[in-house]
Amino acid sequence: MTTRKALGRGLDALIPPKREEAKEAGDFEKIENVPVDQIVASRYQPRIVFNEEAIKELANSIKEKGVIQPIIVAKKHNGYELVAGERRWRAVRSLGQKTIPAIIKVVRDSDALELALIENIQRENLNPIEEANAFLRLMKQRAFTQEELAKNVGKSRPAVANALRLLKLPDKIKDDLADGLLTIGHAKAILALDTDPERLKLRDQIINSAMSVRETEQNARSVTKKKPQPVDIFLEKVRIDLERKLASKVAIKPRAGKRGVINIHYTSVDDLNRIIELIG
């Protein structure tokens, strides 16, 4: 139970308070200088893409001011595995520095993915597809419902559901999202279409015409409106029977619930009287 509460608080459960705050609280956690070459990247890192330019900028900052926030590592048999702070570790390694400030934690493998995911979410480091894949992986690993996952990573349930829906997109569109060529707003509009060919066609239009999200939504609505509605076999049989008995064109329009409208066409007043007599 203690572990679940800690994870619910996110990185606050792992990262110690600032030195001054910790001294006042009497709860200062020891930070050690760990050899950089004894640290390996996390097996559970949800982030796939690392912006090399951003890491260079971070390295320059570290060169001037040092590592302000220590990384978090888990002790392994032959060294350490990262739990949080891979960008800082990469930046320090690029500078050729031998050690890096780190907090050493005892972390179970079953918690490592969750902690890595929370760390990246709180720092907004993941692209939409990395986040969605991490959500899915965590749900499978922990047998979480969407509600439970949302609570543990500090997101709303609709936010988690919308993220997972992105994984239904064709790979090409997912790559565009990861690369920043499409926004989540574009992706939501594309998801309104039923088939991958339709989605890819709209994707091409967005890229080639630099369509806004609003334009994409309008385009998607126009495609769905053109599609013929599925035929209700029972209502179609009733319509055909009525046309045969009344010798007139009949249209049946179902509405919400079990309601609907029947339209009977007539060609003249005499024809209308004829239909009335047949019905009456």
BAFI-3210 file (N, C-alpha, C; in Angstrom, 3 decimals, decimal comma, padded with zeros to 6 digits):
// residues 280
n [1|2|3|4|5|6|7|8|9|10|11|12|13|14|15|16|17|18|19|20|21|22|23|24|25|26|27|28|29|30|31|32|33|34|35|36|37|38|39|40|41|42|43|44|45|46|47|48|49|50|51|52|53|54|55|56|57|58|59|60|61|62|63|64|65|66|67|68|69|70|71|72|73|74|75|76|77|78|79|80|81|82|83|84|85|86|87|88|89|90|91|92|93|94|95|96|97|98|99|100|101|102|103|104|105|106|107|108|109|110|111|112|113|114|115|116|117|118|119|120|121|122|123|124|125|126|127|128|129|130|131|132|133|134|135|136|137|138|139|140|141|142|143|144|145|146|147|148|149|150|151|152|153|154|155|156|157|158|159|160|161|162|163|164|165|166|167|168|169|170|171|172|173|174|175|176|177|178|179|180|181|182|183|184|185|186|187|188|189|190|191|192|193|194|195|196|197|198|199|200|201|202|203|204|205|206|207|208|209|210|211|212|213|214|215|216|217|218|219|220|221|222|223|224|225|226|227|228|229|230|231|232|233|234|235|236|237|238|239|240|241|242|243|244|245|246|247|248|249|250|251|252|253|254|255|256|257|258|259|260|261|262|263|264|265|266|267|268|269|270|271|272|273|274|275|276|277|278|279|280]
n.u [000,819|001,991|003,726|001,959|000,747|002,943|003,591|001,359|001,783|003,607|006,703|007,321|007,504|009,905|011,942|013,949|013,201|014,245|017,512|017,513|014,846|014,687|016,460|015,150|012,948|014,129|014,684|016,667|017,837|020,502|022,769|024,677|027,768|027,816|029,558|029,551|029,901|029,017|026,343|023,357|020,917|017,388|015,443|012,815|012,251|010,005|010,347|011,305|012,412|015,066|015,940|018,705|019,787|018,576|019,705|022,350|022,103|021,300|023,612|025,442|024,363|024,719|027,466|028,076|026,626|026,436|024,902|021,780|019,464|019,519|019,908|017,933|018,627|018,618|020,069|021,974|023,297|025,774|026,213|024,346|020,916|019,079|016,353|015,074|015,808|017,262|017,985|019,638|021,698|022,666|023,559|025,612|027,334|028,050|029,695|031,903|032,294|033,098|031,532|028,163|025,675|023,489|020,539|020,175|017,970|015,830|014,149|011,504|011,235|008,655|007,691|009,247|008,644|006,343|007,291|009,188|007,491|005,826|007,721|008,485|006,033|005,390|007,396|006,785|007,984|007,458|006,451|003,172|002,673|004,618|003,785|001,215|001,849|003,291|001,288|-000,373|001,363|001,807|-000,784|-001,170|000,913|000,325|-002,288|-004,202|-007,231|-008,534|-009,338|-007,941|-005,313|-005,254|-005,538|-003,140|-001,132|-001,691|-003,520|-006,598|-009,376|-010,628|-008,483|-006,557|-007,965|-008,289|-005,628|-004,896|-006,491|-005,106|-003,365|-004,709|-004,396|-003,012|000,409|001,971|000,746|000,987|003,749|003,998|002,774|004,554|006,785|005,992|004,706|002,000|-000,694|-002,258|-004,884|-005,344|-005,086|-007,262|-009,389|-008,895|-009,352|-012,071|-012,822|-013,552|-011,969|-008,586|-007,505|-009,060|-008,263|-005,528|-005,629|-006,768|-004,766|-002,664|-003,760|-003,787|-001,027|-000,051|-001,551|-001,288|-003,316|-005,471|-006,525|-009,273|-010,114|-009,471|-011,259|-013,687|-013,378|-013,287|-015,886|-017,379|-016,738|-017,802|-020,509|-021,207|-021,344|-023,410|-026,104|-026,286|-028,470|-031,480|-032,641|-035,178|-036,822|-036,591|-037,902|-040,507|-040,989|-040,987|-043,181|-045,271|-045,193|-045,956|-048,574|-049,833|-049,286|-047,682|-044,885|-042,837|-041,209|-039,161|-038,018|-035,931|-035,545|-034,032|-033,916|-036,774|-038,331|-039,720|-040,322|-042,828|-043,070|-045,427|-045,875|-047,906|-049,603|-051,690|-054,821|-056,858|-055,315|-054,381|-056,774|-057,366|-055,286|-055,901|-058,333|-057,419|-055,806|-057,609]
n.v [-001,206|001,212|001,735|002,258|004,645|006,314|006,340|007,535|010,149|010,864|012,204|013,570|011,769|010,652|012,532|014,537|017,348|020,808|021,770|023,729|023,661|021,042|020,934|022,524|020,948|018,777|016,534|015,552|014,054|011,935|012,745|011,287|011,201|009,576|007,298|008,053|006,215|003,888|003,802|002,822|003,273|003,411|000,455|000,836|003,275|005,496|007,375|007,844|009,477|011,733|015,039|016,220|018,772|020,091|018,681|019,457|022,151|021,839|020,627|022,737|024,462|022,920|022,800|025,404|025,891|023,521|020,356|020,902|019,596|016,431|013,221|010,182|006,940|003,322|000,775|-001,785|-005,116|-004,856|-002,143|000,809|001,647|003,941|005,800|008,237|011,161|011,030|012,803|014,662|012,951|012,120|014,594|015,250|013,125|013,709|015,836|014,695|014,363|012,673|011,872|012,086|013,855|011,954|010,309|007,384|004,798|002,168|000,353|-001,482|-003,623|-003,708|-001,230|000,529|001,364|002,883|004,977|006,152|006,994|008,821|010,723|011,750|012,718|014,704|016,475|017,064|015,809|013,872|012,888|012,794|010,107|008,542|008,903|007,732|005,052|004,402|004,612|002,482|000,295|000,404|-000,036|-002,687|-003,953|-003,467|-004,196|-002,189|-000,273|002,307|004,377|003,865|004,080|006,780|008,038|007,307|008,465|011,096|012,249|013,140|010,869|011,074|012,272|010,257|008,285|009,566|009,789|007,085|006,427|007,465|005,518|003,973|005,015|005,016|003,936|005,837|008,268|008,299|008,552|011,141|012,600|012,099|013,369|015,950|017,038|016,901|017,963|017,116|017,916|017,803|015,032|014,032|014,895|013,437|010,883|010,743|009,680|006,553|004,598|003,500|004,252|006,571|008,165|008,472|009,820|012,248|013,066|013,561|015,758|017,622|017,975|018,808|021,094|022,630|022,632|023,973|023,015|023,435|023,530|020,942|019,490|020,300|019,217|016,484|016,131|016,623|014,414|012,279|012,907|012,398|009,697|006,868|006,021|003,119|000,470|-000,399|-003,535|-004,537|-002,206|-001,529|-003,629|-003,190|-000,727|-001,417|-003,190|-001,423|000,349|-001,384|-002,053|000,434|001,506|003,689|005,946|005,454|006,634|005,904|007,292|006,778|007,965|009,348|007,063|004,996|006,191|007,656|008,692|008,392|008,933|009,435|009,595|011,461|012,138|013,741|015,327|013,452|011,137|011,288|010,972|008,391|006,971|007,545|006,196|003,566|003,301|003,887]
n.w [000,000|000,673|-001,451|-003,566|-002,737|-002,805|-005,516|-006,512|-005,769|-007,583|-008,789|-006,509|-004,504|-004,929|-005,554|-003,555|-001,339|-001,880|-000,746|001,333|002,197|003,017|005,174|007,026|007,491|008,557|007,041|005,080|002,220|001,277|-001,301|-003,803|-005,650|-008,527|-010,623|-014,052|-016,132|-015,044|-015,136|-016,700|-019,314|-018,649|-018,895|-019,126|-020,133|-021,446|-023,356|-026,669|-028,623|-028,569|-028,429|-029,858|-030,056|-027,955|-025,853|-026,101|-025,410|-022,765|-021,783|-022,011|-020,120|-017,808|-017,762|-017,079|-014,667|-013,276|-012,227|-011,246|-010,336|-009,014|-010,642|-010,615|-009,607|-009,734|-007,795|-009,208|-009,873|-011,194|-011,333|-012,012|-012,760|-014,632|-013,307|-013,351|-015,196|-017,649|-019,710|-018,411|-017,643|-020,160|-021,097|-019,267|-019,751|-022,376|-021,933|-020,964|-018,276|-015,250|-013,067|-011,701|-009,856|-007,881|-006,670|-004,940|-005,222|-004,047|-006,231|-007,456|-010,329|-011,315|-010,714|-012,112|-014,798|-014,388|-012,784|-014,491|-016,525|-015,172|-014,477|-016,990|-017,923|-016,048|-016,587|-019,130|-021,386|-023,305|-026,620|-028,230|-029,132|-027,871|-025,250|-025,352|-026,003|-023,715|-021,785|-022,586|-022,268|-019,519|-018,566|-019,349|-017,964|-015,271|-015,141|-015,139|-015,160|-017,322|-015,684|-013,287|-014,205|-014,986|-012,498|-011,265|-012,814|-012,748|-014,549|-016,297|-016,820|-019,408|-020,786|-020,798|-022,238|-024,723|-025,475|-025,817|-027,988|-030,102|-030,900|-032,673|-035,121|-038,494|-039,069|-040,411|-039,856|-037,114|-036,938|-037,972|-035,944|-033,839|-034,849|-034,876|-037,061|-037,322|-035,214|-032,033|-032,203|-034,990|-035,256|-033,762|-035,326|-037,654|-036,706|-036,720|-039,090|-040,706|-042,019|-042,780|-045,372|-045,904|-043,774|-044,267|-046,689|-045,901|-044,188|-046,015|-047,337|-045,288|-044,763|-047,309|-047,834|-045,628|-043,653|-041,138|-037,788|-037,503|-040,192|-040,900|-039,316|-040,465|-043,008|-042,414|-041,417|-043,721|-045,262|-043,770|-043,863|-046,484|-046,655|-047,164|-045,014|-042,886|-043,798|-042,258|-042,022|-041,254|-041,246|-043,913|-045,150|-044,218|-045,442|-048,176|-048,261|-047,579|-049,748|-051,776|-051,014|-050,916|-053,322|-053,771|-053,344|-050,498|-047,596|-044,815|-041,889|-039,359|-035,980|-032,961|-030,219|-030,217|-032,020|-035,094|-038,532|-041,034|-044,409|-046,926|-050,306|-052,586|-055,676|-056,466|-055,485|-055,755|-055,700|-053,099|-051,658|-052,381|-051,100|-048,443|-048,163|-048,423|-046,182|-044,137]
ca.u [000,000|002,863|004,236|000,914|000,578|004,115|003,488|000,284|002,320|004,545|008,116|007,486|007,845|011,270|012,894|013,930|012,991|015,460|018,381|017,096|013,575|014,927|017,099|014,118|012,062|014,917|014,511|017,563|018,271|021,885|023,018|026,019|028,342|027,878|030,308|028,673|030,028|028,389|024,897|022,767|019,574|016,298|014,752|011,406|012,146|008,954|010,744|012,081|013,115|015,793|016,361|020,138|020,059|018,158|020,691|023,528|021,796|021,345|025,027|026,059|023,882|025,378|028,875|028,159|026,000|026,408|023,622|020,996|018,569|020,168|019,157|017,543|019,065|018,386|021,294|021,936|024,444|027,039|026,184|023,100|019,987|018,359|014,925|014,636|016,887|018,133|018,534|020,778|022,777|023,237|024,277|026,849|028,197|028,585|030,735|033,058|032,428|033,225|030,475|026,949|024,908|022,371|019,877|020,090|016,713|015,468|012,944|011,132|011,036|007,242|007,417|010,178|007,974|005,426|008,076|009,758|006,392|005,428|008,795|008,415|004,771|005,464|008,325|006,254|009,060|007,056|005,543|001,875|002,698|005,394|002,926|000,148|002,451|003,636|000,023|-000,805|002,287|001,567|-002,074|-000,982|001,817|-000,316|-003,705|-004,958|-008,283|-008,186|-009,562|-006,827|-004,115|-005,368|-005,283|-001,742|-000,208|-002,098|-004,263|-008,019|-009,664|-010,767|-007,161|-005,952|-008,722|-007,959|-004,244|-004,883|-007,141|-004,116|-002,685|-005,517|-004,061|-001,975|001,775|002,470|000,184|001,626|005,093|003,821|002,509|005,799|007,731|005,455|004,127|000,572|-001,018|-003,276|-006,154|-005,452|-005,265|-008,639|-010,265|-008,647|-009,962|-013,514|-013,009|-013,651|-010,996|-007,216|-007,325|-009,657|-007,423|-004,269|-005,940|-006,920|-003,416|-001,938|-004,341|-003,332|000,392|000,163|-002,249|-001,074|-004,658|-005,618|-007,345|-010,678|-010,314|-009,423|-012,532|-014,722|-013,131|-013,695|-017,354|-017,922|-016,549|-018,747|-021,873|-021,419|-021,488|-024,790|-026,379|-026,577|-029,896|-032,122|-033,322|-036,587|-037,517|-036,603|-038,970|-041,771|-041,144|-041,339|-044,551|-046,198|-045,233|-046,715|-049,992|-050,392|-048,957|-047,093|-043,540|-042,836|-039,890|-039,187|-036,840|-035,814|-034,948|-033,469|-034,772|-037,544|-039,246|-039,406|-041,324|-043,161|-043,543|-046,131|-045,991|-049,092|-049,422|-052,844|-055,834|-057,516|-054,379|-054,371|-058,016|-057,215|-054,406|-056,636|-059,302|-056,694|-055,348|-058,786]
ca.v [000,000|002,380|002,004|002,848|006,037|007,050|006,526|008,490|011,488|011,118|012,353|014,108|010,653|010,215|013,628|015,202|018,786|021,587|021,613|024,599|023,159|019,771|021,183|023,005|019,826|017,713|015,339|015,729|012,778|011,991|012,720|010,757|011,357|008,227|007,251|008,112|005,010|002,746|003,991|002,444|003,829|002,581|-000,449|001,222|004,656|005,614|008,345|007,238|010,527|012,716|016,180|016,406|020,204|020,414|018,096|020,326|023,339|021,424|020,403|024,054|024,962|022,134|023,216|026,693|025,935|022,213|019,641|021,467|018,541|015,122|012,158|009,097|005,652|002,122|-000,028|-003,097|-005,950|-004,389|-000,706|001,516|001,849|005,204|005,834|009,550|012,105|010,570|013,936|015,192|011,958|012,212|015,870|015,123|012,180|014,389|016,756|013,912|014,372|011,306|011,538|012,902|013,762|011,018|009,709|005,934|004,293|000,760|000,401|-002,759|-003,567|-003,474|000,190|001,353|001,995|003,900|006,125|006,801|007,648|009,986|011,718|012,390|013,446|015,913|017,405|017,254|015,428|012,842|013,262|012,131|008,665|007,950|008,903|006,741|003,719|004,189|004,348|001,125|-000,651|000,426|-000,686|-004,132|-004,440|-003,374|-004,552|-001,001|000,290|003,678|005,207|003,637|004,645|008,235|008,437|007,073|009,338|012,485|012,730|012,831|009,656|011,400|012,542|008,947|007,638|010,239|009,430|005,703|006,392|007,824|004,309|003,359|005,666|004,352|004,217|007,064|009,408|008,281|009,125|012,587|013,131|012,026|014,333|017,295|017,510|017,011|018,194|016,218|018,376|017,183|013,585|013,787|015,068|012,299|009,698|010,732|008,873|005,135|003,699|004,006|005,014|007,901|008,908|008,816|010,831|013,519|013,413|014,158|017,084|018,496|018,268|019,527|022,386|023,301|022,845|024,183|021,992|023,709|023,099|019,475|019,027|020,523|018,247|015,169|016,109|016,538|013,032|011,396|013,220|011,828|008,244|006,399|005,431|001,686|000,164|-001,272|-004,544|-004,611|-001,017|-001,573|-004,571|-002,496|000,300|-002,078|-003,703|-000,288|000,844|-002,348|-001,990|001,760|001,886|005,030|005,975|005,588|006,807|005,754|007,949|006,540|009,029|008,907|006,134|004,105|007,021|007,814|009,363|007,735|009,867|008,793|010,565|011,383|012,953|014,644|015,217|012,156|010,106|011,379|010,361|006,942|006,451|007,642|005,097|002,316|003,273|003,890]
ca.w [000,000|000,729|-002,795|-004,398|-002,345|-003,270|-006,965|-006,736|-005,593|-008,664|-008,464|-005,166|-003,634|-005,237|-005,564|-002,256|-001,419|-001,988|000,412|002,425|002,706|003,683|006,458|007,938|007,820|009,178|006,217|003,946|001,681|000,803|-002,747|-004,042|-006,980|-009,088|-011,896|-015,219|-016,960|-014,371|-015,258|-017,995|-019,534|-018,144|-019,825|-019,136|-020,601|-022,472|-024,368|-027,755|-029,361|-027,775|-029,240|-029,615|-029,868|-026,585|-024,937|-026,171|-024,615|-021,367|-021,455|-021,818|-018,834|-016,754|-017,764|-016,393|-013,338|-012,645|-012,220|-010,143|-009,842|-009,195|-011,295|-009,703|-010,133|-008,923|-007,711|-009,828|-009,486|-011,767|-011,531|-011,710|-013,870|-014,502|-013,051|-013,834|-015,490|-018,735|-020,455|-017,631|-017,730|-021,512|-021,203|-018,479|-020,473|-023,556|-021,474|-020,545|-016,825|-014,738|-012,104|-011,744|-008,608|-008,026|-005,509|-005,167|-004,682|-004,242|-007,062|-008,066|-011,777|-011,590|-010,528|-012,886|-015,930|-013,885|-012,327|-015,676|-017,215|-014,383|-014,588|-018,302|-018,031|-015,237|-017,240|-020,482|-022,301|-024,264|-027,699|-028,003|-029,376|-026,780|-024,077|-025,559|-025,883|-022,312|-021,105|-022,932|-021,644|-018,077|-018,323|-019,482|-016,924|-013,966|-015,271|-014,765|-015,995|-017,697|-014,492|-012,362|-014,811|-014,905|-011,110|-010,908|-013,552|-012,592|-015,722|-016,269|-017,583|-020,833|-021,376|-021,037|-023,318|-025,989|-025,819|-026,301|-029,309|-031,128|-031,346|-033,729|-036,387|-039,309|-038,623|-041,044|-039,122|-035,793|-037,130|-038,123|-034,606|-033,073|-035,426|-034,748|-038,319|-037,043|-033,806|-031,488|-032,766|-036,319|-035,091|-033,312|-036,488|-038,547|-036,093|-036,997|-040,290|-040,345|-042,636|-042,908|-046,615|-045,733|-042,830|-044,943|-047,701|-045,190|-043,707|-047,139|-047,582|-044,195|-044,967|-048,572|-047,848|-044,327|-043,116|-039,700|-037,127|-037,843|-041,580|-040,895|-038,752|-041,477|-044,074|-041,911|-041,350|-045,087|-045,710|-043,078|-044,303|-047,813|-046,569|-046,994|-043,714|-042,977|-043,985|-041,280|-042,842|-040,869|-041,736|-045,367|-045,525|-043,958|-046,477|-049,439|-048,107|-047,636|-051,133|-052,578|-050,646|-051,179|-054,708|-053,686|-052,786|-049,043|-046,962|-043,361|-041,312|-037,917|-035,179|-031,686|-029,484|-031,080|-032,799|-036,501|-039,368|-042,301|-045,450|-048,044|-051,387|-053,452|-056,891|-056,670|-054,430|-055,941|-055,233|-051,636|-051,172|-052,587|-050,044|-047,177|-048,130|-048,199|-044,790|-043,259]
c.u [000,859|003,362|003,196|000,715|001,730|004,012|002,398|000,748|003,332|005,957|008,331|007,877|009,287|012,296|012,826|013,671|014,311|016,218|017,892|015,806|013,790|015,546|016,078|013,218|012,802|014,863|015,348|018,089|019,646|021,961|024,466|026,468|028,614|028,668|029,363|028,717|029,480|026,863|024,437|021,369|018,510|015,710|013,311|011,206|011,088|009,337|011,651|012,962|013,769|016,307|017,814|020,484|019,701|019,153|021,976|023,318|021,841|022,782|025,740|025,658|024,574|026,853|029,067|027,714|026,017|025,034|022,829|020,094|019,215|019,276|018,780|017,930|018,682|019,662|021,060|023,221|025,766|027,037|024,840|022,244|019,196|016,882|014,347|015,859|017,796|018,723|019,750|021,975|023,458|024,070|025,617|027,837|028,826|029,697|032,001|033,289|032,350|032,094|029,291|026,222|023,674|021,816|019,717|018,857|016,604|014,133|012,694|010,924|009,592|006,859|008,208|009,497|007,078|006,180|008,687|008,680|005,974|006,461|008,702|007,141|004,858|006,405|007,923|007,311|008,632|006,238|004,255|001,904|003,522|004,536|001,844|000,687|002,816|002,376|-000,411|000,068|002,046|000,237|-001,946|-000,150|001,143|-001,779|-004,593|-006,146|-007,835|-008,331|-008,398|-005,532|-004,123|-005,026|-003,804|-000,757|-000,645|-002,780|-005,747|-008,264|-009,890|-009,423|-006,449|-006,641|-008,373|-006,542|-004,193|-005,519|-006,149|-003,417|-003,471|-005,187|-003,047|-000,579|002,305|001,986|000,767|003,036|005,015|003,571|003,784|006,801|007,236|004,879|002,613|000,379|-002,044|-004,656|-006,390|-005,793|-006,694|-009,611|-010,117|-009,331|-011,474|-013,832|-012,867|-012,512|-009,623|-006,989|-007,889|-008,772|-006,118|-004,485|-006,070|-005,578|-002,617|-002,445|-003,872|-001,893|000,594|-000,446|-002,075|-002,414|-004,627|-006,462|-008,811|-011,009|-010,321|-010,722|-013,664|-014,598|-013,603|-015,209|-017,965|-017,797|-017,578|-020,180|-022,208|-021,680|-022,950|-024,965|-026,691|-028,080|-030,373|-032,988|-034,813|-037,369|-037,604|-037,717|-040,346|-042,040|-041,599|-042,766|-045,572|-046,312|-046,079|-048,218|-050,631|-050,169|-048,443|-045,698|-043,605|-041,396|-040,055|-037,884|-036,798|-035,146|-034,447|-034,457|-035,484|-038,528|-038,823|-040,549|-041,547|-043,697|-044,172|-046,369|-047,300|-048,932|-050,557|-053,799|-056,546|-056,632|-054,331|-055,615|-057,953|-056,386|-055,124|-057,624|-058,611|-056,238|-056,523|-059,518]
c.v [001,265|002,766|002,697|004,313|006,875|007,336|007,523|009,924|011,821|011,272|012,964|013,014|010,205|011,325|014,374|016,685|019,504|021,551|022,455|024,099|021,883|019,982|021,631|021,870|018,706|016,431|015,483|014,384|012,920|011,871|012,281|011,076|009,962|008,263|007,161|006,817|003,762|002,814|003,569|003,044|002,857|001,699|-000,002|002,671|004,758|006,559|007,685|008,275|011,500|013,805|016,504|017,870|020,627|019,862|018,922|021,581|023,019|021,206|021,726|024,657|024,250|022,527|024,508|026,613|024,606|021,575|020,104|020,409|017,185|014,147|011,119|007,781|004,533|001,287|-001,390|-003,836|-005,363|-002,891|-000,110|001,615|003,127|004,980|007,142|010,419|011,721|011,719|014,531|014,249|012,022|013,490|015,809|014,205|012,844|015,363|016,026|013,916|012,938|010,908|012,478|012,758|012,878|010,602|008,238|005,404|002,786|000,761|-000,969|-002,579|-003,224|-002,002|001,080|002,072|003,126|005,163|006,883|007,570|008,917|011,094|012,470|013,205|014,762|016,942|017,674|016,940|014,474|013,429|012,434|010,616|007,948|007,849|007,819|005,323|003,398|003,900|002,903|000,077|-000,746|-000,242|-002,200|-004,686|-004,489|-003,791|-003,403|-000,807|001,699|004,616|005,080|004,238|006,165|008,733|008,338|007,981|010,794|013,081|012,464|011,573|009,968|011,661|011,234|008,243|008,249|009,906|008,023|005,576|006,703|006,591|003,568|003,946|004,855|004,800|005,538|008,289|009,466|008,862|010,645|013,256|013,180|013,082|015,775|017,868|017,677|017,253|017,166|016,617|017,812|015,695|013,247|013,908|013,896|011,044|009,634|009,922|007,393|004,269|004,345|004,746|006,437|008,764|009,346|009,877|012,203|013,987|014,109|015,570|018,086|018,944|019,160|020,928|023,177|023,639|023,056|023,064|022,183|023,251|021,577|018,893|019,176|019,509|016,863|015,049|015,962|015,123|012,113|011,652|012,571|010,324|007,860|005,739|003,938|001,427|-000,781|-002,263|-004,616|-003,428|-001,004|-002,513|-003,928|-001,466|-000,315|-002,599|-002,571|000,248|-000,075|-002,215|-000,656|002,222|003,317|004,927|006,247|005,739|006,686|006,325|007,712|007,718|008,463|008,039|005,204|004,877|007,089|008,485|008,539|008,791|009,071|009,848|010,354|012,383|013,941|014,477|013,875|011,022|010,087|010,719|008,845|006,320|006,464|006,495|003,763|002,186|003,125|002,590]
c.w [000,000|-000,645|-003,652|-004,038|-002,867|-004,757|-007,291|-006,583|-006,664|-008,181|-007,105|-004,184|-003,825|-005,104|-004,238|-002,415|-001,559|-000,667|001,594|003,068|003,494|005,054|007,483|008,394|008,531|008,391|004,941|003,485|001,049|-000,711|-002,950|-005,464|-007,542|-010,392|-013,095|-016,018|-016,284|-014,431|-016,654|-018,090|-019,046|-019,238|-020,037|-019,580|-021,695|-023,603|-025,393|-028,432|-028,385|-028,707|-028,913|-029,379|-028,448|-025,570|-024,943|-025,332|-023,127|-020,911|-021,201|-020,473|-017,674|-016,638|-016,978|-014,932|-012,588|-012,737|-011,003|-009,514|-010,067|-009,945|-010,240|-010,353|-009,177|-008,954|-008,331|-009,472|-009,972|-012,050|-011,161|-012,976|-013,613|-014,188|-013,583|-014,098|-016,642|-019,533|-019,724|-017,719|-019,098|-021,663|-020,469|-019,191|-021,696|-023,191|-021,036|-019,044|-016,285|-013,792|-012,284|-010,412|-008,803|-006,676|-005,827|-004,452|-004,888|-004,968|-007,668|-009,561|-012,118|-011,435|-011,487|-014,052|-015,453|-013,463|-013,498|-016,433|-016,485|-014,516|-015,901|-018,470|-017,263|-015,852|-018,691|-021,540|-023,405|-025,409|-027,537|-028,173|-028,308|-025,531|-024,194|-025,418|-024,441|-021,494|-021,331|-022,249|-020,139|-017,726|-018,380|-018,337|-015,570|-013,978|-014,791|-015,699|-016,389|-016,498|-013,519|-012,900|-014,678|-013,504|-010,770|-011,640|-013,520|-013,800|-015,515|-017,098|-019,067|-021,508|-021,700|-022,208|-024,672|-026,438|-026,419|-027,686|-030,422|-031,688|-032,432|-035,105|-037,179|-038,855|-039,171|-040,284|-037,717|-035,864|-037,260|-036,776|-033,772|-033,541|-035,342|-036,025|-038,203|-035,549|-033,329|-032,018|-034,155|-036,181|-034,663|-034,476|-037,453|-038,019|-036,313|-038,247|-039,956|-040,860|-042,754|-044,228|-046,513|-044,830|-043,491|-046,019|-047,047|-044,644|-044,803|-047,426|-046,527|-044,438|-046,192|-048,574|-046,555|-043,670|-041,613|-039,105|-037,494|-039,270|-041,679|-040,366|-039,770|-042,611|-043,651|-041,842|-042,739|-045,637|-045,076|-043,513|-045,634|-047,767|-046,418|-045,624|-043,867|-043,005|-042,889|-042,066|-042,531|-041,428|-043,259|-045,865|-045,338|-045,052|-047,804|-049,389|-048,219|-049,062|-052,012|-052,298|-051,019|-052,612|-054,769|-053,085|-051,286|-048,553|-045,449|-042,797|-039,797|-037,220|-033,858|-030,934|-030,438|-031,954|-034,266|-037,246|-040,635|-043,256|-046,603|-049,121|-052,164|-054,587|-057,156|-055,504|-054,528|-055,429|-053,712|-051,061|-051,298|-051,452|-048,704|-047,041|-047,839|-046,740|-043,843|-043,272]
res [m|t|t|r|k|a|l|g|r|g|l|d|a|l|i|p|p|k|r|e|e|a|k|e|a|g|d|f|e|k|i|e|n|v|p|v|d|q|i|v|a|s|r|y|q|p|r|i|v|f|n|e|e|a|i|k|e|l|a|n|s|i|k|e|k|g|v|i|q|p|i|i|v|a|k|k|h|n|g|y|e|l|v|a|g|e|r|r|w|r|a|v|r|s|l|g|q|k|t|i|p|a|i|i|k|v|v|r|d|s|d|a|l|e|l|a|l|i|e|n|i|q|r|e|n|l|n|p|i|e|e|a|n|a|f|l|r|l|m|k|q|r|a|f|t|q|e|e|l|a|k|n|v|g|k|s|r|p|a|v|a|n|a|l|r|l|l|k|l|p|d|k|i|k|d|d|l|a|d|g|l|l|t|i|g|h|a|k|a|i|l|a|l|d|t|d|p|e|r|l|k|l|r|d|q|i|i|n|s|a|m|s|v|r|e|t|e|q|n|a|r|s|v|t|k|k|k|p|q|p|v|d|i|f|l|e|k|v|r|i|d|l|e|r|k|l|a|s|k|v|a|i|k|p|r|a|g|k|r|g|v|i|n|i|h|y|t|s|v|d|d|l|n|r|i|i|e|l|i|g]
***
